[in-house]
């Protein structure tokens, strides 16, 4: 069922606590390196402001340890500064989450104002889902909006216990989360066929639940990345020195049996004599990886085959790179898949994490149907999991 969205609640004159996911990459000097998640929240934030509401923003950043000195890089000041540039309104960043400074700033909020609280994970009550902390946080506001899809799979206080403090008519999801749920509904319940999944990355074990769930729905499952070599090893084929999950070979065989002809492995590989930039490289056939060489990317024939399959698809979901795309010499396969999605007339969804980084890097993010802002959340949703953070939001 569709969830109640921010457009369904009255925010006029209200202070709206918005759980955003501003857990963004940072440069060495602490500045925002990629503002995609901040930009993704702007429609929700702008809607509230334009309708006479004010904003109290809650986010985490990084993995604080509790040591103030070590945690200094995780303060949200650079994030607040970037948001202020993007939203073109003052953003008041406070130095605590539920303490006196936060309480005073939120009490003084006027319609159109914006307060950003300090990193919510600086408070131990967040990760523990502490009810007392949730009450303190909820007391700052009149309404609650969840626009943090990347954290929806977490049962942290700001995701579950906090919204439970508000009446049902004052809880909603934002437009970013709503869009994520719409694409997931298409991928899991109403895909246009042929339905193609492209799965890459390092480990079969990380993607096994997703693969098992998608195999019930897709017509083809295209495999790339280091997980390729676990599947090849499970078939008894030579993999040289390629990365392999030696303890997951039985699991790989189970997947191969389950998938049958749906699962497509690369017919050639780009291999290197060292797994790093500057290495000697060559293209070899599917079962021709030499001893001592490392599989680093799908080969050109595999990229062409995958592109042809994607071209004929009605729906495509992609999670995980085809190789070590961060190194230009090993980026061709991932770039080719990204370009195939960008030129496809299909509904094309790119999972979070490295796949999202890849389409951004190649300048193709605006040419696919959807780029998810959630890495782990997107994967767990594809596994078929239902999140408690969404259960607490009323259906529309």
C-alpha positions in Angstrom: 0.0 0.0 0.0 1.2 3.6 -0.7 2.2 5.5 2.4 1.0 8.8 3.6 3.3 11.4 2.1 4.3 14.9 3.2 1.8 16.3 0.8 -1.0 14.6 2.8 -0.2 16.4 6.1 -1.0 19.9 7.2 2.3 21.7 7.8 1.1 25.3 7.9 2.6 26.9 11.0 4.0 23.6 12.1 7.6 22.6 13.1 8.4 19.5 11.0 11.0 17.0 12.2 12.5 15.6 9.0 14.7 12.6 9.2 17.0 13.0 6.2 20.0 10.9 5.1 22.8 13.4 4.7 25.4 10.7 5.3 27.5 12.0 2.4 31.0 11.3 1.2 33.6 13.9 2.4 36.8 15.3 1.1 40.0 15.0 3.1 39.4 18.5 4.5 35.8 17.6 5.6 33.8 19.2 2.8 30.9 17.5 1.1 32.3 15.5 -1.8 29.0 14.3 -3.3 25.8 16.2 -2.5 23.4 13.8 -4.3 21.6 12.8 -1.1 21.2 16.5 -0.1 19.8 17.4 -3.5 17.5 14.4 -3.3 15.8 15.8 -0.2 15.2 19.3 -1.6 11.7 18.6 -3.0 10.4 17.5 0.4 12.1 20.4 2.3 10.9 23.0 -0.2 7.4 21.7 -0.1 7.2 22.1 3.7 8.7 25.6 3.6 6.5 26.8 0.7 3.4 25.6 2.7 4.3 27.6 5.7 6.1 25.1 7.8 9.6 25.2 9.4 12.2 22.5 9.4 14.1 20.6 12.1 16.5 18.3 10.3 17.9 15.1 11.8 20.7 13.0 10.1 23.6 10.9 10.9 27.1 11.1 9.4 29.7 8.4 9.5 30.2 6.0 12.4 30.9 8.0 15.6 32.8 6.2 18.3 31.9 8.4 21.3 35.3 10.0 21.4 34.7 13.8 20.9 38.1 14.4 19.3 37.9 11.4 16.9 34.3 12.2 16.1 35.0 15.8 15.1 35.0 15.0 11.4 31.4 13.7 11.7 29.9 17.0 12.8 27.3 18.2 10.4 28.6 21.8 9.9 29.8 21.2 6.3 26.6 19.5 5.4 24.6 22.4 6.8 26.7 24.8 4.8 26.1 22.9 1.5 22.4 22.7 2.2 22.3 26.4 2.8 23.9 26.9 -0.7 21.4 24.6 -2.4 18.2 25.7 -0.7 19.1 29.4 -0.7 17.9 30.0 2.8 19.7 30.3 6.2 20.3 27.0 7.9 21.0 27.2 11.6 23.3 24.4 12.7 23.2 23.6 16.4 25.9 21.8 18.4 23.6 19.2 20.1 20.6 17.0 19.3 18.2 17.2 22.2 20.1 19.5 24.6 19.5 23.1 25.7 20.9 24.7 22.5 18.7 22.5 20.3 15.6 23.1 22.4 16.1 26.8 22.3 16.7 27.0 18.6 13.7 24.8 17.8 11.4 26.8 20.2 12.4 30.0 18.4 11.7 28.6 14.9 9.4 30.7 12.7 7.7 29.5 9.5 10.3 29.2 6.8 13.1 28.7 9.3 15.6 25.8 9.2 17.4 24.2 12.1 19.9 21.3 11.6 20.6 19.3 14.7 24.0 17.7 15.4 24.8 14.2 14.2 22.1 12.1 15.8 24.4 9.2 16.3 26.4 11.3 18.8 23.7 10.4 21.2 23.9 6.7 22.3 20.1 6.6 22.5 19.9 6.7 18.7 21.4 3.3 17.9 19.7 1.7 20.9 16.3 2.9 19.9 16.0 4.5 23.4 12.4 5.5 24.1 13.4 8.4 26.4 15.7 9.8 23.7 12.9 9.5 21.2 10.5 11.4 23.4 13.0 14.2 23.8 13.6 14.4 20.0 9.9 14.3 19.2 9.1 17.1 21.7 11.0 19.5 19.5 8.4 19.3 16.7 4.7 19.0 15.7 5.0 16.6 12.8 7.4 13.9 11.5 8.6 13.1 8.0 10.9 10.2 7.0 12.9 11.2 3.9 15.9 9.0 4.7 15.5 5.9 2.5 19.2 5.0 3.1 18.4 4.4 6.7 14.9 2.8 6.5 16.3 -0.7 7.1 17.6 0.5 10.6 15.5 0.3 13.7 17.2 3.4 15.2 15.3 5.8 17.4 14.9 8.5 14.8 13.5 6.0 12.3 11.0 4.1 14.5 10.6 5.3 18.1 10.4 9.0 17.2 7.6 8.8 14.7 5.7 6.6 17.1 5.5 9.7 19.4 3.3 11.6 16.8 -0.4 11.1 16.0 -0.9 9.1 12.8 -2.1 12.1 10.9 1.2 13.9 11.6 3.5 11.1 10.3 4.5 10.8 6.7 7.3 9.9 4.2 9.0 12.5 2.0 9.1 12.5 -1.8 12.5 10.9 -1.9 11.3 7.8 0.0 8.0 7.8 -1.9 9.9 7.6 -5.2 12.1 4.8 -3.9 9.0 2.8 -2.9 7.4 3.4 -6.3 10.4 2.0 -8.2 10.7 -1.0 -5.7 7.0 -1.7 -6.3 7.7 -1.9 -10.0 10.8 -4.1 -9.5 9.2 -6.5 -7.1 5.5 -6.6 -8.1 4.9 -5.1 -11.6 8.0 -5.3 -13.8 7.7 -5.1 -17.6 9.2 -8.1 -19.2 11.8 -9.1 -20.3 13.0 -8.3 -16.8 16.8 -8.2 -16.4 18.9 -8.0 -13.3 22.6 -7.1 -13.4 24.5 -8.1 -10.3 28.1 -7.3 -9.6 30.4 -6.7 -6.7 32.8 -8.8 -4.7 30.8 -11.5 -2.9 28.1 -13.9 -3.7 27.4 -14.1 0.0 26.5 -10.4 0.1 24.0 -10.8 -2.7 22.6 -14.3 -2.2 19.2 -13.3 -0.7 18.7 -10.7 -3.4 19.7 -13.2 -6.1 17.3 -15.8 -4.7 14.4 -13.4 -4.6 15.0 -11.9 -8.0 15.4 -15.3 -9.7 11.7 -15.8 -9.0 10.9 -12.7 -11.0 13.6 -12.0 -13.7 14.1 -13.5 -17.1 17.9 -13.0 -17.1 20.5 -12.4 -14.4 23.7 -11.0 -15.7 26.7 -11.5 -13.4 29.9 -9.4 -13.2 32.5 -8.3 -10.6 34.6 -10.5 -8.4 31.6 -12.7 -7.6 32.0 -14.0 -11.1 35.1 -16.0 -10.1 33.4 -17.8 -7.3 30.8 -19.0 -9.8 33.5 -20.1 -12.2 35.5 -21.8 -9.5 32.3 -23.7 -8.5 32.0 -24.9 -12.0 35.6 -26.2 -12.0 36.9 -23.5 -14.4 40.3 -21.8 -14.0 40.3 -18.5 -12.3 44.0 -17.8 -11.9 44.6 -15.6 -8.9 41.2 -13.9 -9.1 39.4 -13.1 -5.9 37.1 -16.0 -4.8 35.0 -16.9 -1.7 36.5 -20.4 -1.2 34.1 -21.2 1.6 31.0 -20.2 -0.6 31.5 -22.6 -3.5 28.6 -24.9 -2.4 26.4 -21.8 -2.2 27.5 -20.7 -5.7 26.6 -24.2 -7.0 23.1 -24.0 -5.4 22.6 -20.6 -7.1 23.7 -22.1 -10.4 21.3 -25.0 -10.1 18.5 -22.7 -9.0 19.0 -20.2 -11.8 19.6 -22.6 -14.7 19.7 -20.7 -18.0 18.6 -17.5 -16.4 22.1 -16.8 -15.1 24.6 -15.4 -17.5 28.3 -15.3 -16.8 30.9 -13.3 -18.7 32.1 -15.0 -21.9 35.4 -13.2 -21.7 37.5 -11.3 -19.1 39.9 -8.5 -18.8 42.8 -9.9 -16.7 45.8 -8.2 -15.1 49.1 -9.5 -13.8 48.6 -7.3 -10.7 45.3 -6.0 -9.2 46.3 -2.4 -9.5 46.7 0.6 -11.8 49.6 0.3 -14.2 49.4 -3.5 -14.4 49.8 -5.5 -17.7 46.4 -6.5 -19.0 44.9 -8.7 -21.7 41.6 -10.1 -22.7 41.0 -13.9 -22.4 38.1 -16.3 -22.9 35.7 -17.5 -20.3 37.8 -20.5 -19.3 41.3 -19.2 -20.2 42.4 -17.1 -17.2 46.1 -17.9 -16.7 47.7 -18.9 -13.5 48.9 -15.9 -11.5 46.6 -13.5 -13.4 43.6 -11.6 -11.8 40.2 -11.1 -13.3 39.6 -7.4 -13.1 36.6 -6.7 -15.4 34.2 -8.3 -17.8 35.7 -8.5 -21.3 34.4 -6.6 -24.4 32.5 -9.6 -25.8 30.7 -10.0 -22.5 30.0 -6.2 -22.4 28.5 -6.4 -25.9 26.4 -9.5 -24.9 25.1 -7.8 -21.8 24.3 -4.6 -23.7 22.3 -6.5 -26.3 20.2 -8.2 -23.5 19.6 -4.9 -21.8 18.6 -3.3 -25.1 15.7 -5.8 -25.4 14.6 -5.5 -21.7 11.4 -3.9 -20.4 12.8 -3.5 -16.9 16.4 -3.5 -15.7 17.8 -3.4 -12.1 21.5 -3.0 -11.6 23.5 -3.4 -8.4 27.2 -3.8 -8.2 30.1 -2.9 -10.7 31.4 -5.2 -13.3 35.0 -4.7 -12.2 37.3 -2.4 -10.3 35.9 0.7 -12.1 37.7 3.1 -9.8 40.8 2.3 -11.9 40.4 3.5 -15.4 42.1 0.5 -17.0 39.4 -1.7 -15.4 36.4 0.5 -15.9 35.2 -0.4 -19.4 32.8 -3.1 -18.4 31.0 -1.0 -15.8 30.9 2.0 -18.1 29.4 -0.2 -20.9 26.6 -1.5 -18.6 25.9 2.1 -17.5 25.8 3.3 -21.1 23.5 0.4 -22.0 21.1 1.3 -19.2 21.2 5.0 -20.2 20.3 4.3 -23.8 17.6 1.7 -22.9 13.9 2.4 -23.3 13.3 0.1 -20.3 12.5 1.1 -16.8 16.1 1.3 -15.4 16.9 1.3 -11.7 20.4 1.5 -10.3 21.0 0.3 -6.8 22.9 2.4 -4.3 26.5 2.2 -3.3 29.1 1.6 -6.0 26.6 1.4 -8.9 25.3 4.8 -8.1 28.8 6.1 -7.8 29.5 4.6 -11.3 26.6 6.3 -13.1 27.5 9.6 -11.4 31.2 9.2 -12.4 30.2 8.5 -16.0 27.7 11.4 -16.2 24.7 9.1 -16.8 22.7 9.5 -13.6 20.1 11.7 -15.2 19.7 9.2 -18.1 18.4 6.2 -16.1 14.9 6.0 -14.6 16.1 5.9 -11.0 19.3 6.0 -9.0 18.6 4.8 -5.4 20.0 6.8 -2.5 20.1 3.7 -0.3 22.8 1.0 -0.6 21.9 -1.5 2.1 18.3 -0.4 2.2 17.9 -0.9 -1.5 19.4 -4.4 -1.3 17.3 -5.5 1.7 14.2 -4.2 0.0 15.0 -6.3 -3.1 15.4 -9.3 -0.7 11.7 -8.7 0.1 12.2 -7.3 3.6 9.6 -5.0 5.1 11.0 -2.1 7.2 9.8 -1.1 10.6 10.6 2.5 9.8 7.8 2.3 7.1 5.4 0.2 9.1 5.0 3.1 11.5 3.9 5.4 8.7 0.2 5.2 7.9 -1.0 4.0 4.6 -2.5 6.6 2.3 
